Amino acid sequence: MIRVATTLARLLGGEPVPTGSLPAGVEVRRSRLVPWIGGRLSGMGRPAAAVTLGRGILVHPSARPVDRLIRHEIGQVRQGEQ
């Protein structure tokens, strides 16, 4: 399941976003659609800053991929692997 979600993140995301060091196999990409859907489904009424799919982190274009956000999403990656 993780592989399928990671592949979806690659297909739905744009170009990779340069970030600091990441765990092996984790990619950060820009995406407008997936964070928008995630924000709507969570009841936020606006796009989520980022959404994790498998080992892919999709960051909304309006969000800056700062360390705090990326660390939070890496925690989501790890949680999904347990």
C-alpha positions in Angstrom: 0.0 0.0 0.0 2.9 2.4 0.8 4.3 1.8 -2.7 0.9 2.6 -4.4 0.5 5.8 -2.3 4.1 6.9 -3.1 3.6 6.3 -6.8 0.4 8.4 -6.6 2.4 11.2 -4.9 4.9 11.1 -7.8 2.1 11.2 -10.4 0.1 13.9 -8.7 3.0 16.0 -7.6 5.0 18.5 -9.6 8.7 19.0 -9.6 10.7 17.9 -6.5 11.2 20.6 -3.8 14.7 21.0 -2.6 14.8 20.5 1.2 17.4 19.5 3.8 18.2 15.9 4.5 15.3 13.5 4.2 14.9 9.8 5.2 15.7 7.4 2.4 12.9 7.2 -0.2 11.0 10.3 1.0 10.3 12.9 -1.6 8.8 16.4 -1.3 6.9 17.8 -4.3 4.6 20.7 -5.0 0.9 19.9 -5.6 -2.1 22.2 -5.7 -4.8 19.5 -6.0 -3.9 17.0 -3.3 -3.5 19.5 -0.4 -6.7 21.2 -1.6 -8.6 17.9 -1.3 -6.9 17.1 2.0 -7.9 20.5 3.5 -11.5 20.1 2.3 -11.9 16.6 3.6 -10.5 17.6 7.0 -13.0 20.4 7.3 -10.4 23.2 7.2 -12.2 25.0 4.4 -8.9 25.8 2.7 -6.0 23.8 1.3 -3.8 21.9 3.7 -0.2 23.2 3.8 1.0 19.6 3.0 -0.3 16.1 2.6 1.5 12.8 3.0 0.9 10.0 0.5 3.1 7.0 1.3 6.6 8.3 1.3 5.7 11.3 -0.7 5.1 14.7 0.8 3.0 17.1 -1.3 3.2 20.8 -0.4 0.7 23.3 -1.6 2.3 26.1 -3.7 1.2 28.8 -1.2 3.0 27.0 1.7 6.7 27.4 2.3 8.3 24.0 2.9 10.0 25.1 6.2 11.7 22.6 8.5 8.8 22.5 11.0 6.3 21.5 8.3 8.6 18.9 6.7 9.4 17.4 10.2 5.7 17.1 10.9 5.1 15.4 7.5 8.0 13.0 8.0 6.3 12.0 11.3 3.2 11.2 9.2 5.3 9.1 6.9 6.7 7.1 9.8 3.3 6.7 11.4 2.0 5.3 8.1 4.7 2.7 8.0 3.9 1.3 11.4 
